[in-house]
Amino acid sequence: MKKRLIACAAAVAMLMVPVFAGGSKDDAKAKESDTLRIFNGKVEIDEQLKAFAAAYSEKTGISVEVESIGGGADIGATLKGYKASDNMPDTFMIAGPADYELWKEDMITLDDEPWVKETNAAYTADGHVYGFPYAVEGYGLAYNPDLLAKAGIDPSTLTTIDAYEAAFKKLDGMKDKLGIDAVVSMAASASGGMTWVTGLHNVGIYLSTGLKAGDTSVIDAMLDGKVDSDRLAQYADYVKLLFDYSDPVVLTTGGYDQQVGAFAQGKTVFCHQGNWIDGNLKDATFKAAFAPHAFSHEVTDGIQVGAPSWWCVTKGGNEKAAKDFLTAFALSDEGRKARITDMSMISPYTSDTLKPKTPLSESVQNWVAAGKTYSWEQYKMPDGFGMNTLGPIYELLANGTITTDQFVQMFTDAVATIAE
């Protein structure tokens, strides 16, 4: 998240930044450059982030321009294009070690920023802090409790692949009674921009589900070009199960809006997404929650929790203004409200006492409080490997071009190339 939430509040920090950080309005106007460019890779918070930026601009005199991109767009390619044209924004996002290696020469250290001591979720490398954490997120298999109740299925029992198989079969036989189009809402097409769901978040299930905190054996093996054959075979059966009970049109051609929309409208019982879809569920008539991605025959009782990405400050850009903006976003009352209340994000900062009230974020917090979480390891994969190399293999399985055995072999062969 980095991998977990922090529990207690630090009252001192609440007094440190009572209003926006970043200097006075008069000081800001005295600068030659009063414009700050924020590159945001979480398009779902675009509206709220722009509202916070507008209020910050009014308060400080710094003009903040927010550019949001995501939802299937290639964020990395866009950023590389900016660098090639000498048009880098003042902040940008990285998602993990692969991104850090790509961009480490383009970012400054943030060791002395006031928010650093407030969190254990900052991105650190080579003994320094480089990434600003704005949230902790989690994902499992989101479910509609009302539909499960109508089918007589207790979500707490969904802790093995056998339990899921029985539940999916029962729900599929009740589609007319439940008024659903499919059991699961899942999208896997490259054309729909959904290889981030399969090649990143779904792969993350294979990399960490069921492992104890600190156990990085599966991702370590992958980076050496190896897979756990037995684990991968079990995992592949779970992926196929999700695909078999998904709406085939959404699965093979749909995008984010189609996938999440079907779940929000009560047309599916489950959805393969994280708590970031809370904003899409604001008009839903049910209170969604998460069940584990339990792909094993053994009991699995936890969900994936981690930091989705980190903001970095561009070297040679408007460095001071960028650092001041991030500090305000983390520690000012306005920043807290924007992050937690308006954006419904789970805070990584100890001084925050606010909690989001949206259903999936609440569910993540409940899993965290119970100590039932698995780490995010997918962003340790090489740059582009998840979305561009593994993602298309999932699409082949989704559209029936390959079998589960062929999926396992293609996955294994792809992983082997990492060590070449």
Buried (B, 14 or more C-beta within 10 A) or exposed (E): BBBBBBEEBBEEBBEBBEEBBBBEBEEBEEBEEBEBBBBBBBBBBBEBBBBBBEBBBEBBBBBBBBBBBBBBBBBBEBBEEBBEEEEBBBBBBBBBBBBBEBBBEBBBBBEEBBBBBBBBBBBBBEEBBBBBBBBBBBBBBBBBBBBBEBBEBEBEEBBBBEBBBBBBEEBBEBBEEBEBBBBBBBBBBBEBBBBBBBBBBBBBBBBBBBBEEEBBEBBEBBBEBBBBEEBBBBBBBBBBBBBBBBBBEBBBBBBBBBBBBBBBBBBBBBBBBBBBBBBBBEEBEBBBBBBBBBBBEEEBBBBBBBBBBBBBBBBEBBBBBBBBBBBBBBBBBBBBBBBBBBBBBBBBBBBBEEBBEBBBBBBBBBBBEEEBBBBBBBBBBBBBBBBBBBBBBBBBBBBEEBEBEBBBBBBBEBBBEBEE
